[in-house]
Amino acid sequence: MNFRTALLGAATVAVGVTLARAIRAQARALEAVLPELRGLPLLRIPLDIRSNVVVRLINALPLPVGEVADGVELTTHTVAGRDGHPPVQVHVYGTAERARPSGALLWIHGGGYVLGDAAGDHALCSRIARDLGITVVNVNYRLAPADPFPAGLEDCYTGLRWLHDNAEDLGVDPDRIAIGGESAGGGLAAALAQLAHDRGEVPVCFQLLVYPMLDDRTTLDESQPRTLVWSPASNMYGWTSYLGHRPGAEENRPYAVPARREDLSGLPPAWIGVGDLDLFHAEDTAYAGRLAEAGVPCQLEAVTGVYHGVLSMLPDAPTVVAFRRSATDALAAALAPVRAGETR
């Protein structure tokens, strides 16, 4: 046996051992999951997002597009970019019978800052629009690593400005605009709330943060166990791609990492939801606590036995239905019209 053959054999064994360990860790993580949430085959496969090649391949695959809820009209618009940024596509959902002006939600899809497309959330956004009688605007923002920070955030701000500036034509009350998102979309929503607050151009009345990706410093904790759906390795890749440098390094750019903002006072009220088996559980819980300490009303919905991504992957599971109801009830209350003599 020559040296090259021996080296290849050793590498093969090492890969096999590593994979076996990952499968065992995946199985251990699955034991803590609620039985109703264990059925996805994806949960038994230790998948990590680690390279640009893998991301390009995934994003090149045909996108599963959810069906628009009955009775909801979907329109798509191209919004001119601001300050040299390219145009931004937005999807708008609403019903003909909704009361006008209604409240509105600007929604931002997930995908670790590197994956996904707004069209993948047609079902979720249209359901929210129908059930709450509001307008939902879903932003198709640019993704890292091809377009790192601040590209995606600026796209979301462009969508927010368009929603506010066209409120009358859309039948929306410009003082009842909320922002929200799932996973990286929740992280972008948190950053957008900070950006909108500081620029002072668009009032935001509420932030709906669904297991948001808020803090790159989570990647520094090497004791983190393997988590389902979104792993520590994927988290490292996502943040590195978005920030353009290794997570945890010095970061002086405002809004790049929402959890690094020191002063959270004055931000809109928030709902934050996360499962206890989610990699983001600790950072989300900490951010909710800091909002409350800063005087920002914040409802934290922490659910036992739940992993990352359930809102999109198992929307009809009873626990997920209750989780979504908590979010939409909070959103409905935030977007309710203000009665005469009351203040929001």
Number of C-alpha atoms within 10 A of each C-alpha: 5 6 8 9 10 11 11 11 12 12 12 12 12 12 12 12 12 11 14 13 13 16 16 13 17 21 16 14 18 21 11 15 18 13 10 14 19 16 10 11 7 11 18 18 15 21 17 15 21 14 13 15 9 12 16 14 9 15 13 9 8 7 12 11 13 15 14 17 20 11 14 20 15 17 11 12 11 12 16 16 16 14 8 7 12 14 16 21 19 26 22 24 25 27 19 11 10 15 12 15 18 22 28 31 31 27 31 30 27 27 17 26 30 26 19 21 21 20 19 17 23 19 17 17 30 29 21 22 26 22 12 22 20 27 29 28 28 29 26 22 27 24 21 24 22 13 17 20 22 16 18 23 24 22 25 27 25 24 29 26 18 16 25 22 13 13 19 13 9 17 18 22 17 21 18 22 27 27 28 28 25 26 25 25 29 26 31 33 32 27 23 23 27 23 20 17 16 12 9 10 11 21 19 25 23 25 28 29 29 29 32 30 33 27 21 24 16 19 21 12 9 8 8 12 15 19 22 26 20 22 21 23 15 18 23 20 23 26 30 19 24 26 22 14 12 15 23 14 10 8 13 10 12 13 21 23 24 24 21 18 14 9 11 19 14 13 23 22 20 28 21 23 24 29 24 18 23 23 26 25 20 16 20 27 18 13 21 22 16 18 21 17 13 15 13 18 17 21 19 19 18 18 18 15 18 23 29 25 21 19 19 16 12 16 16 13 14 12 20 20 14 14 21 18 12 18 21 17 12 17 25 17 11 20 23 14 16 12 8 6 5 7 6 11
